[in-house]
């Protein structure tokens, strides 16, 4: 499998913490959870600095909400692409009611790769 220059990063943002996961756009690429980090700008910048070794183009995906809006604006002003998705427009499987921060971040990255998200 060839190395892609794009990396899709899913973020589930709350007031104090943010769960982060990433996936390459190739079919069959595994979604990897990076864990939970703080929402301060320095924590997010430190995590992003580690990613360019994997890819030159980063695409951030997060749910629309009051906690993550400033993070998306910050990433956009720094030259990254950011998608904000309405949670109600996210496709869900029937019976998939258990949600955790890690699962939501991984699901956002996976859905961004498949093109099933509606960007607000």
C-alpha positions, 0 to 999 in steps of 0.5 A: 500500500502506498503512503498517502499525503493526506490524513483525516483526523476525527475529533470529539471535543468537550469542554475539558478534553478532546478525543482524537483519531486518524485514518489514511484515505486508502480503503482498508486503512485502519483507524487509529485512536490517539487518545484524549488530550486537553483542549488548550491550544498548546496541546492541540498544536503539539499533537499536530506537530507529530502528524506531518511525519505521516502526511503533508495535508491534514483534514480535521473533522469535528461535530458542530457544537459550542466547545469545538468551534474555536478549535476549527477556527484556529486550525483554519487560520493556520491553513488546515482544512476543517469540516464541521458536521451536524451531529443529527446529519451523521449516519448511524447504524440501527441499534448503535446507541453506545457512544464514547469519546473515542468511538465518536472520534474514530467514527468521524474519521471513518465517515470522512474517509467514506464521504458520508458526512454532510459538512455544515 
